[in-house]
């Protein structure tokens, strides 16, 4: 059965790393502020192993390696952008890496590769069955403890998103359909293939041996369209023959058929026009979770990563929410779950959110009615007309001529319940809907903001850059939404760690400076007395726990006789 691992490992008198290092190296190895010790104290040791109990039972048995070490290795891999082989090499021979995951002795065994891969597989299978990501729980648990430990202010937050490409080739429509059909047909046993007619099996065998990219190169558009029509009929017959199957390949083939084809009268299959294909359709049979999105001139087949972090003047800022969705997810859909996740982790009510105009929507306005939403810009060009809703109705000001016009209510659009207004100009009638009125009000609010307030969102772009730093050409090395999520959680855990290390270093340096200014040594006779005059304006805002620990340590140094 499952049992938690012990944080404090037994130190081997003869195999201890510290016993084998020279004095200079030992001092650095034992430095509590050095990255490997901070990694162990802030990530490896705080990991709660209890949520992973569900992965083990009487049948599966107990884990034969520490859960903390396995998760620490996963975070370490994404922190430095290593491959699996590089990860195991570093964990075997790099003393600092071994120390970071809690291996202090030279003879401490590293988990076997099979154990590491089996653990990741079990996490994936559990997520597939329950929809619950255990690594997300670990991220939330560690971050929650760090926020309490360093007294992080979570009442102000900022967020931004980034598109990342999936590790897939760019397939044409023909290649997507062809590859999906081949994947399913190859999974059929000989007895299952016998259910098909001889001609169907021959056609499928020919398609299986075909290279679709060469077919596209040699064929005209009309020929490709004809082949797609023929393949659609084959897929339709396969789906009817094997109806009721629950395999992933069958479900994927069915999804492809529904997205790319439609059944018309007399059970005839017709290829859908390209205009009807949604951006969320399958972009590759090797990664059906990915989606297509075009942002400006950039085209991405992959995912959108949304990062939320705290905002403070001089204190520590940590990433509190990481959300990964298919690339066609609109930014406005991240606002509510990001605020909810941040509130849960910090235990504080969010008062202010800094974000760009892509996040605004009427639904978010209602949800954030008690939150100050600071937008740095709005999508679209600035309107010529300034709109102001008064008790008398809508007042329209032409910013070019300065003319103020009282708008009249117009007839509502068909199938719409929203009110509209209209004015007459020399160029004709101009209509204004609720969206135009709302945009005008938001622009007024945004223009009245101090520039310093608007600029507070900018730093989250640096966070986005750090999260995506290991990517090559903005493309991930993983496929599937689950793996992309775990990559993002590991990256953000490491980024938070780097911020904590810098914060502790800066706090220590500022405290030393404050001590030099505020400490006066008097009476050097038999008894040494200390007069400590702390000047509040010289001491930064930081955790009381860290402050008191540093003060006690420095005071002890000063009063201890040499």
KETORSE-568389 format. One record per residue (C-alpha): x, y, z; residue in one letter. Coordinates in pm, whole numbers, plus 50000, padded with zeros to 5 digits. Each point is the difference from the previous one (the first is absolute). Layout:
BEGIN
XYZA
...
***
This chain:
BEGIN
500005000050000X
500975036549958X
502295015250260X
501515034850012X
503745003149957X
502225014450270X
501285035449940X
503054996150220X
502304974749834X
502684981550192X
503465015049949X
502684973949925X
503165006950200X
502264987849720X
497795005749695X
498775034950080X
500715025749729X
501075025950258X
502584976150143X
501644995949660X
500145036749895X
502885023850086X
499345027850252X
499355027649745X
497544978949805X
498314988250319X
499225035850104X
498345006849668X
498214966650004X
498575008050345X
499065036049917X
496265001650075X
499535027849744X
501564980049717X
497514988549736X
500134962550068X
499235004450371X
497215024649921X
498574975949741X
499904972350259X
498515022150272X
497435018149782X
498974972849753X
501174964650081X
499354998650376X
496675019350007X
498384975849751X
496994983350161X
499994963749890X
496464992950130X
498125008949675X
502064973649814X
498674972650226X
497244993849744X
502614987049753X
500844970550223X
497854972350149X
500134963250094X
500364990349633X
502555026349895X
501964998550325X
502055027350163X
502285024249813X
503564987049991X
501425035549994X
499275032350184X
497165019849841X
501835031950099X
503094989749808X
498004990249690X
498105033149991X
503195019050077X
501584983549697X
497035010349783X
500355036350112X
503784999049955X
499634987349645X
497805029149891X
501985025250205X
503124994149791X
498364987949680X
501644965750015X
499054968949809X
499284968450199X
503494986549936X
501585032850113X
497824999850312X
501164965650108X
503625008349920X
499875031550214X
498224982050285X
502634972749999X
503205021049980X
499205036250090X
500405004250378X
497925031950015X
497134984349808X
500094969650228X
499915022750303X
497065019549851X
497844968649989X
501174987550341X
502824975649918X
502905008750235X
502024967949991X
502064987949707X
498404965750033X
496395012850011X
498174982849717X
498235020649736X
496534987249899X
500214977049698X
498905013749665X
497154975049989X
498755012750338X
500135036049879X
498084992549678X
497464977750178X
499305027850250X
499345025149721X
497804974849823X
497924994350313X
499495037450043X
498795002049639X
497684970050033X
498515014250319X
499385033149823X
498424982549702X
497604981150226X
499145027550248X
500935032949829X
502125009250305X
503625010749955X
502034990650309X
502935022049898X
497655030049995X
499154991950363X
503704999150084X
500585033849834X
497125015350197X
501144984350329X
503635011549969X
499085035049884X
497455003850281X
502664991850260X
502505023949838X
497455028350004X
499424994950372X
503694996250076X
501045032349823X
496835019850072X
499225005649630X
497305025649921X
497414983649771X
497495028749990X
501495013849679X
500724977449702X
500855002149631X
499694974849720X
501004993649641X
499924971049755X
502274985149734X
499434976949707X
502294969849978X
500174975349716X
499574962750052X
502704975449898X
498214990549678X
500655004149630X
497765023349799X
497594976649824X
497705008949715X
496344990350009X
500684969149791X
502884988950227X
497915004150317X
497184978349866X
502354974849839X
502204995650309X
497014996350234X
498464973249778X
503304980949984X
500435001350380X
496614984350056X
500324973649727X
503364988250136X
498454993750342X
497494975049854X
500754963150044X
499734975849707X
496664987350125X
498705035950017X
501335007949652X
498134969449871X
496725018450071X
500815023549711X
499424991249635X
502914989449781X
499955032649799X
499965020950320X
503014981450138X
501885004749673X
499335037449998X
501055003150364X
503184980049938X
500885023449712X
499405030650220X
502124985150278X
503004996849767X
499545034749854X
502115030450093X
497405028050018X
502465028849959X
501184985549666X
496404994949887X
499275036850067X
503095010749808X
499104979249692X
496245006749994X
497815029249898X
497435016150232X
497214981949818X
501734966550043X
500575006050371X
496365009950044X
498934967949828X
502274978950219X
498695017150315X
496464992449887X
500884963449949X
501834997750336X
496965015250169X
497834971349871X
502534974850132X
500055016450343X
496195000550011X
499874962449930X
502694993150262X
498135019950265X
496784981249926X
501754966149998X
501755005250334X
497385021350171X
500154997750377X
503784998850027X
501435021250281X
503665000649895X
501745033849970X
500784993949631X
496354992849920X
498815031050187X
502615021149821X
498934986449659X
496375008050084X
500965035250103X
501935005249677X
497034987949796X
497565023050183X
502315029949954X
500934994349636X
496904983449849X
496235000950013X
497474973149911X
497315012049759X
497004982749847X
500164962849918X
502984996350237X
502355017749760X
503165014750149X
500965035249902X
503225018850080X
499405031650200X
501225033449858X
503195012850161X
498125030150136X
497914977250222X
503014983650168X
500355013950354X
503325011450148X
499594973650270X
499984971449748X
502734973550012X
503305014849880X
501894967350019X
499014964250093X
503114999850219X
498655028550216X
496215002649980X
499895024350295X
501775027849809X
498135027149812X
500705026249735X
500215037250060X
501225029749802X
501095030150205X
501055027749767X
502394984249753X
500884971650237X
498354966249937X
500154973950274X
498824964250027X
500234993350369X
499025015650330X
499555032250194X
501735003650338X
498585025750243X
502175011550292X
498765019450304X
502345015150260X
499825023150300X
500935037049984X
501805018950276X
502335029750029X
503034984850174X
498794966350128X
500194965649846X
497804992649697X
499094964049921X
498114982649721X
496664989150145X
498124985449702X
501014980449690X
497304991149748X
500644982149670X
497264996449738X
499844993549622X
501275029549795X
496535010949886X
498985008450359X
499325037450031X
501945019750262X
496775011650163X
499244963850094X
503064999150231X
498965028650228X
497494983150228X
501864966850057X
503295018950054X
498495022750266X
498304970450171X
503274980050004X
501955029650138X
497445005850275X
500184963450102X
503804999750016X
500555033850170X
496924999250223X
499635037249925X
497295019249817X
501225013649664X
499505037749989X
501835010549682X
500824982049675X
502395013749734X
499444986049650X
499685009849636X
496825006749804X
499734964749859X
498814988250342X
496965023050027X
496454987949940X
496515007150144X
500014966750186X
503325008550166X
498675034650096X
497164983750189X
502284974650170X
502575027150090X
497475026250111X
501845004450334X
503494998749844X
501885029249846X
500804988349646X
502905020249860X
500184995449622X
503085012249815X
498335001549660X
496964989249803X
499794980349678X
498995018449683X
500405035949888X
498815029250210X
496525011049896X
499365034449857X
497035004050233X
500085004350377X
496944984350160X
498465009950331X
496844984450144X
497915025950190X
496544999150160X
498685016749684X
501564973349777X
503204995249802X
502085031349931X
502414996849705X
502955023649961X
501835001849667X
503685002750100X
500915014849661X
497435028249990X
499165003050371X
496304997649922X
497794984450270X
496984980549874X
497104984150187X
499634964449866X
496644984049942X
499034964350072X
500094977849693X
498224968149913X
501584969450159X
501804975349783X
498284967449918X
500564973150267X
501525026150236X
498645015050320X
502615027750027X
499015036449954X
501535020249717X
500355037149935X
500435019649678X
501065034849889X
499795017049663X
503165014749847X
500935014649665X
501394965849910X
496814981650097X
498704981650306X
502394987650268X
498834972950243X
501354993050350X
499484967650190X
500744990150356X
503504988649905X
500895034149854X
498695018050310X
501914976950229X
503245004249801X
499675038050016X
499574998950379X
503004977050040X
502215023149793X
499025029650218X
500844980750315X
503294988249852X
501025035249891X
499395013350351X
502394974650154X
503475012050110X
502694987249766X
501784983450295X
496884979450069X
499724988249640X
503674990149982X
499644975150286X
498784973849754X
503195001249794X
502094978350233X
497804969749938X
501364999649645X
503454993350147X
498474970950191X
498494986549678X
503435002749837X
501604979950282X
497324972949986X
500474995449626X
503795004750002X
500914963049932X
497674998149698X
501534998949655X
498245023049756X
497105001650242X
499364962849965X
499654975050285X
501674965949997X
496814983750128X
496654989449858X
496675000050175X
498355024150242X
500944980050311X
503735000549924X
499915036949912X
498355007350337X
502634980650194X
502785017549810X
498515033850095X
499554990550368X
503634988750027X
501305031249828X
498015022950229X
501094981650314X
503615006149897X
499385036849913X
498455005150344X
503074983850154X
502375023549817X
497975029850124X
500144987250358X
503804995849983X
500405035649870X
497585013550257X
501864983750289X
503315013349869X
498665035449959X
498344998750343X
503234988850162X
502035027649831X
497485027050094X
499914987550357X
503795001650025X
499885035649869X
497315009450250X
501984984150283X
503125019749908X
498035032250012X
497924992050309X
502464981350225X
502285019950224X
502614983450216X
500515016050342X
501794992350326X
502924977549905X
500954992850366X
499334967050169X
496424998149874X
499115007649641X
496645016649960X
498145004649678X
497775028949906X
497994990249692X
498185028849838X
497964987049706X
498775025949755X
496724987849846X
500535018849675X
503264981549941X
498624964950054X
497984984949713X
496714982250040X
500654962750030X
499024969450196X
500165004450378X
501364964850033X
502995006649773X
500635033950159X
500074987050357X
502224970649905X
502565022649831X
499975024950289X
500534972550258X
502864985649798X
501775033649957X
499485009650363X
501534966950108X
503055006649784X
500455034550150X
499804989650366X
501974967449974X
503605005150124X
502784989249765X
***
